[in-house]
Amino acid sequence: MADVLGQERNQLVITFKDAHGETFNFNISNPKQDITEQEIKAIAEHIVTNNYFKSTKGSDFVAFVKARVVSSETDRYDLTV
């Protein structure tokens, strides 16, 4: 989706720990508005349990660390001189 001036966007950011103890963020754009903590925990645990993804180092995610919804608004500037 293209950025639109003044448009608010949300991302669900879930942080996992890999087998080497390093943390990695997994981003989901525009999660549903009424997502619950229980749903987020279930998604995170499902990802860890089923090894759907690996860290950039090739290790499995072994633990869910935290999750948060990040909201941002797009601003565009024309800085042509």
Chimera marker file (.cmm) of the C-alpha trace (Angstrom):
<marker_set name="trace">
<marker id="1" x="0.000" y="0.000" z="0.000" r="1" g="1" b="0" radius="0.5"/>
<marker id="2" x="1.360" y="3.402" z="-0.935" r="1" g="1" b="0" radius="0.5"/>
<marker id="3" x="1.859" y="5.962" z="1.813" r="1" g="1" b="0" radius="0.5"/>
<marker id="4" x="-0.767" y="8.670" z="1.897" r="1" g="1" b="0" radius="0.5"/>
<marker id="5" x="-0.230" y="11.998" z="3.644" r="1" g="1" b="0" radius="0.5"/>
<marker id="6" x="-1.756" y="11.870" z="7.105" r="1" g="1" b="0" radius="0.5"/>
<marker id="7" x="-2.642" y="8.180" z="6.913" r="1" g="1" b="0" radius="0.5"/>
<marker id="8" x="-2.224" y="6.264" z="10.156" r="1" g="1" b="0" radius="0.5"/>
<marker id="9" x="-0.726" y="2.787" z="9.865" r="1" g="1" b="0" radius="0.5"/>
<marker id="10" x="-0.405" y="0.086" z="12.479" r="1" g="1" b="0" radius="0.5"/>
<marker id="11" x="2.032" y="-2.768" z="12.795" r="1" g="1" b="0" radius="0.5"/>
<marker id="12" x="2.000" y="-5.636" z="15.249" r="1" g="1" b="0" radius="0.5"/>
<marker id="13" x="5.633" y="-6.183" z="16.206" r="1" g="1" b="0" radius="0.5"/>
<marker id="14" x="6.356" y="-9.538" z="17.852" r="1" g="1" b="0" radius="0.5"/>
<marker id="15" x="9.826" y="-10.102" z="19.299" r="1" g="1" b="0" radius="0.5"/>
<marker id="16" x="11.275" y="-13.608" z="19.424" r="1" g="1" b="0" radius="0.5"/>
<marker id="17" x="14.493" y="-15.054" z="20.806" r="1" g="1" b="0" radius="0.5"/>
<marker id="18" x="16.464" y="-17.570" z="18.758" r="1" g="1" b="0" radius="0.5"/>
<marker id="19" x="18.540" y="-20.553" z="19.904" r="1" g="1" b="0" radius="0.5"/>
<marker id="20" x="21.603" y="-18.291" z="20.253" r="1" g="1" b="0" radius="0.5"/>
<marker id="21" x="19.799" y="-15.839" z="22.555" r="1" g="1" b="0" radius="0.5"/>
<marker id="22" x="19.505" y="-13.076" z="19.944" r="1" g="1" b="0" radius="0.5"/>
<marker id="23" x="16.221" y="-11.236" z="19.493" r="1" g="1" b="0" radius="0.5"/>
<marker id="24" x="14.403" y="-10.654" z="16.216" r="1" g="1" b="0" radius="0.5"/>
<marker id="25" x="11.259" y="-8.703" z="15.342" r="1" g="1" b="0" radius="0.5"/>
<marker id="26" x="8.457" y="-10.092" z="13.199" r="1" g="1" b="0" radius="0.5"/>
<marker id="27" x="6.121" y="-7.411" z="11.797" r="1" g="1" b="0" radius="0.5"/>
<marker id="28" x="2.489" y="-7.842" z="10.771" r="1" g="1" b="0" radius="0.5"/>
<marker id="29" x="1.046" y="-4.837" z="8.935" r="1" g="1" b="0" radius="0.5"/>
<marker id="30" x="-2.415" y="-3.585" z="9.813" r="1" g="1" b="0" radius="0.5"/>
<marker id="31" x="-3.522" y="-6.179" z="12.375" r="1" g="1" b="0" radius="0.5"/>
<marker id="32" x="-7.239" y="-6.257" z="13.088" r="1" g="1" b="0" radius="0.5"/>
<marker id="33" x="-8.353" y="-3.363" z="15.289" r="1" g="1" b="0" radius="0.5"/>
<marker id="34" x="-9.684" y="-5.477" z="18.148" r="1" g="1" b="0" radius="0.5"/>
<marker id="35" x="-6.874" y="-8.030" z="18.408" r="1" g="1" b="0" radius="0.5"/>
<marker id="36" x="-6.528" y="-9.300" z="21.973" r="1" g="1" b="0" radius="0.5"/>
<marker id="37" x="-3.498" y="-10.138" z="24.076" r="1" g="1" b="0" radius="0.5"/>
<marker id="38" x="-4.587" y="-13.776" z="24.095" r="1" g="1" b="0" radius="0.5"/>
<marker id="39" x="-4.715" y="-13.858" z="20.272" r="1" g="1" b="0" radius="0.5"/>
<marker id="40" x="-1.260" y="-12.299" z="20.006" r="1" g="1" b="0" radius="0.5"/>
<marker id="41" x="0.192" y="-14.796" z="22.505" r="1" g="1" b="0" radius="0.5"/>
<marker id="42" x="-1.459" y="-17.676" z="20.635" r="1" g="1" b="0" radius="0.5"/>
<marker id="43" x="0.020" y="-16.498" z="17.317" r="1" g="1" b="0" radius="0.5"/>
<marker id="44" x="3.485" y="-16.098" z="18.843" r="1" g="1" b="0" radius="0.5"/>
<marker id="45" x="3.426" y="-19.479" z="20.562" r="1" g="1" b="0" radius="0.5"/>
<marker id="46" x="2.176" y="-21.127" z="17.364" r="1" g="1" b="0" radius="0.5"/>
<marker id="47" x="5.111" y="-19.645" z="15.444" r="1" g="1" b="0" radius="0.5"/>
<marker id="48" x="7.594" y="-20.889" z="18.071" r="1" g="1" b="0" radius="0.5"/>
<marker id="49" x="6.050" y="-24.349" z="18.432" r="1" g="1" b="0" radius="0.5"/>
<marker id="50" x="5.813" y="-25.054" z="14.703" r="1" g="1" b="0" radius="0.5"/>
<marker id="51" x="9.122" y="-23.473" z="13.627" r="1" g="1" b="0" radius="0.5"/>
<marker id="52" x="7.483" y="-21.572" z="10.764" r="1" g="1" b="0" radius="0.5"/>
<marker id="53" x="10.319" y="-19.064" z="10.558" r="1" g="1" b="0" radius="0.5"/>
<marker id="54" x="14.013" y="-18.944" z="11.299" r="1" g="1" b="0" radius="0.5"/>
<marker id="55" x="16.191" y="-16.066" z="12.426" r="1" g="1" b="0" radius="0.5"/>
<marker id="56" x="18.452" y="-14.343" z="9.925" r="1" g="1" b="0" radius="0.5"/>
<marker id="57" x="21.214" y="-16.559" z="11.349" r="1" g="1" b="0" radius="0.5"/>
<marker id="58" x="19.263" y="-19.699" z="10.428" r="1" g="1" b="0" radius="0.5"/>
<marker id="59" x="18.280" y="-20.626" z="13.990" r="1" g="1" b="0" radius="0.5"/>
<marker id="60" x="14.784" y="-21.554" z="15.125" r="1" g="1" b="0" radius="0.5"/>
<marker id="61" x="12.873" y="-19.115" z="17.289" r="1" g="1" b="0" radius="0.5"/>
<marker id="62" x="12.740" y="-20.697" z="20.734" r="1" g="1" b="0" radius="0.5"/>
<marker id="63" x="10.830" y="-18.117" z="22.782" r="1" g="1" b="0" radius="0.5"/>
<marker id="64" x="8.287" y="-15.332" z="22.513" r="1" g="1" b="0" radius="0.5"/>
<marker id="65" x="9.713" y="-12.215" z="24.194" r="1" g="1" b="0" radius="0.5"/>
<marker id="66" x="7.147" y="-9.417" z="23.745" r="1" g="1" b="0" radius="0.5"/>
<marker id="67" x="4.638" y="-7.858" z="21.387" r="1" g="1" b="0" radius="0.5"/>
<marker id="68" x="3.349" y="-4.361" z="20.745" r="1" g="1" b="0" radius="0.5"/>
<marker id="69" x="1.219" y="-2.490" z="18.250" r="1" g="1" b="0" radius="0.5"/>
<marker id="70" x="3.121" y="0.421" z="16.723" r="1" g="1" b="0" radius="0.5"/>
<marker id="71" x="1.114" y="3.269" z="15.173" r="1" g="1" b="0" radius="0.5"/>
<marker id="72" x="2.611" y="5.787" z="12.803" r="1" g="1" b="0" radius="0.5"/>
<marker id="73" x="1.359" y="8.577" z="10.597" r="1" g="1" b="0" radius="0.5"/>
<marker id="74" x="2.899" y="9.298" z="7.215" r="1" g="1" b="0" radius="0.5"/>
<marker id="75" x="4.179" y="12.799" z="6.513" r="1" g="1" b="0" radius="0.5"/>
<marker id="76" x="5.604" y="13.865" z="3.178" r="1" g="1" b="0" radius="0.5"/>
<marker id="77" x="7.700" y="16.898" z="2.536" r="1" g="1" b="0" radius="0.5"/>
<marker id="78" x="8.722" y="18.522" z="-0.735" r="1" g="1" b="0" radius="0.5"/>
<marker id="79" x="12.232" y="19.709" z="-0.060" r="1" g="1" b="0" radius="0.5"/>
<marker id="80" x="12.999" y="20.804" z="-3.612" r="1" g="1" b="0" radius="0.5"/>
<marker id="81" x="15.049" y="23.992" z="-3.592" r="1" g="1" b="0" radius="0.5"/>
<link id1="1" id2="2" r="1" g="1" b="0" radius="0.2"/>
<link id1="2" id2="3" r="1" g="1" b="0" radius="0.2"/>
<link id1="3" id2="4" r="1" g="1" b="0" radius="0.2"/>
<link id1="4" id2="5" r="1" g="1" b="0" radius="0.2"/>
<link id1="5" id2="6" r="1" g="1" b="0" radius="0.2"/>
<link id1="6" id2="7" r="1" g="1" b="0" radius="0.2"/>
<link id1="7" id2="8" r="1" g="1" b="0" radius="0.2"/>
<link id1="8" id2="9" r="1" g="1" b="0" radius="0.2"/>
<link id1="9" id2="10" r="1" g="1" b="0" radius="0.2"/>
<link id1="10" id2="11" r="1" g="1" b="0" radius="0.2"/>
<link id1="11" id2="12" r="1" g="1" b="0" radius="0.2"/>
<link id1="12" id2="13" r="1" g="1" b="0" radius="0.2"/>
<link id1="13" id2="14" r="1" g="1" b="0" radius="0.2"/>
<link id1="14" id2="15" r="1" g="1" b="0" radius="0.2"/>
<link id1="15" id2="16" r="1" g="1" b="0" radius="0.2"/>
<link id1="16" id2="17" r="1" g="1" b="0" radius="0.2"/>
<link id1="17" id2="18" r="1" g="1" b="0" radius="0.2"/>
<link id1="18" id2="19" r="1" g="1" b="0" radius="0.2"/>
<link id1="19" id2="20" r="1" g="1" b="0" radius="0.2"/>
<link id1="20" id2="21" r="1" g="1" b="0" radius="0.2"/>
<link id1="21" id2="22" r="1" g="1" b="0" radius="0.2"/>
<link id1="22" id2="23" r="1" g="1" b="0" radius="0.2"/>
<link id1="23" id2="24" r="1" g="1" b="0" radius="0.2"/>
<link id1="24" id2="25" r="1" g="1" b="0" radius="0.2"/>
<link id1="25" id2="26" r="1" g="1" b="0" radius="0.2"/>
<link id1="26" id2="27" r="1" g="1" b="0" radius="0.2"/>
<link id1="27" id2="28" r="1" g="1" b="0" radius="0.2"/>
<link id1="28" id2="29" r="1" g="1" b="0" radius="0.2"/>
<link id1="29" id2="30" r="1" g="1" b="0" radius="0.2"/>
<link id1="30" id2="31" r="1" g="1" b="0" radius="0.2"/>
<link id1="31" id2="32" r="1" g="1" b="0" radius="0.2"/>
<link id1="32" id2="33" r="1" g="1" b="0" radius="0.2"/>
<link id1="33" id2="34" r="1" g="1" b="0" radius="0.2"/>
<link id1="34" id2="35" r="1" g="1" b="0" radius="0.2"/>
<link id1="35" id2="36" r="1" g="1" b="0" radius="0.2"/>
<link id1="36" id2="37" r="1" g="1" b="0" radius="0.2"/>
<link id1="37" id2="38" r="1" g="1" b="0" radius="0.2"/>
<link id1="38" id2="39" r="1" g="1" b="0" radius="0.2"/>
<link id1="39" id2="40" r="1" g="1" b="0" radius="0.2"/>
<link id1="40" id2="41" r="1" g="1" b="0" radius="0.2"/>
<link id1="41" id2="42" r="1" g="1" b="0" radius="0.2"/>
<link id1="42" id2="43" r="1" g="1" b="0" radius="0.2"/>
<link id1="43" id2="44" r="1" g="1" b="0" radius="0.2"/>
<link id1="44" id2="45" r="1" g="1" b="0" radius="0.2"/>
<link id1="45" id2="46" r="1" g="1" b="0" radius="0.2"/>
<link id1="46" id2="47" r="1" g="1" b="0" radius="0.2"/>
<link id1="47" id2="48" r="1" g="1" b="0" radius="0.2"/>
<link id1="48" id2="49" r="1" g="1" b="0" radius="0.2"/>
<link id1="49" id2="50" r="1" g="1" b="0" radius="0.2"/>
<link id1="50" id2="51" r="1" g="1" b="0" radius="0.2"/>
<link id1="51" id2="52" r="1" g="1" b="0" radius="0.2"/>
<link id1="52" id2="53" r="1" g="1" b="0" radius="0.2"/>
<link id1="53" id2="54" r="1" g="1" b="0" radius="0.2"/>
<link id1="54" id2="55" r="1" g="1" b="0" radius="0.2"/>
<link id1="55" id2="56" r="1" g="1" b="0" radius="0.2"/>
<link id1="56" id2="57" r="1" g="1" b="0" radius="0.2"/>
<link id1="57" id2="58" r="1" g="1" b="0" radius="0.2"/>
<link id1="58" id2="59" r="1" g="1" b="0" radius="0.2"/>
<link id1="59" id2="60" r="1" g="1" b="0" radius="0.2"/>
<link id1="60" id2="61" r="1" g="1" b="0" radius="0.2"/>
<link id1="61" id2="62" r="1" g="1" b="0" radius="0.2"/>
<link id1="62" id2="63" r="1" g="1" b="0" radius="0.2"/>
<link id1="63" id2="64" r="1" g="1" b="0" radius="0.2"/>
<link id1="64" id2="65" r="1" g="1" b="0" radius="0.2"/>
<link id1="65" id2="66" r="1" g="1" b="0" radius="0.2"/>
<link id1="66" id2="67" r="1" g="1" b="0" radius="0.2"/>
<link id1="67" id2="68" r="1" g="1" b="0" radius="0.2"/>
<link id1="68" id2="69" r="1" g="1" b="0" radius="0.2"/>
<link id1="69" id2="70" r="1" g="1" b="0" radius="0.2"/>
<link id1="70" id2="71" r="1" g="1" b="0" radius="0.2"/>
<link id1="71" id2="72" r="1" g="1" b="0" radius="0.2"/>
<link id1="72" id2="73" r="1" g="1" b="0" radius="0.2"/>
<link id1="73" id2="74" r="1" g="1" b="0" radius="0.2"/>
<link id1="74" id2="75" r="1" g="1" b="0" radius="0.2"/>
<link id1="75" id2="76" r="1" g="1" b="0" radius="0.2"/>
<link id1="76" id2="77" r="1" g="1" b="0" radius="0.2"/>
<link id1="77" id2="78" r="1" g="1" b="0" radius="0.2"/>
<link id1="78" id2="79" r="1" g="1" b="0" radius="0.2"/>
<link id1="79" id2="80" r="1" g="1" b="0" radius="0.2"/>
<link id1="80" id2="81" r="1" g="1" b="0" radius="0.2"/>
</marker_set>
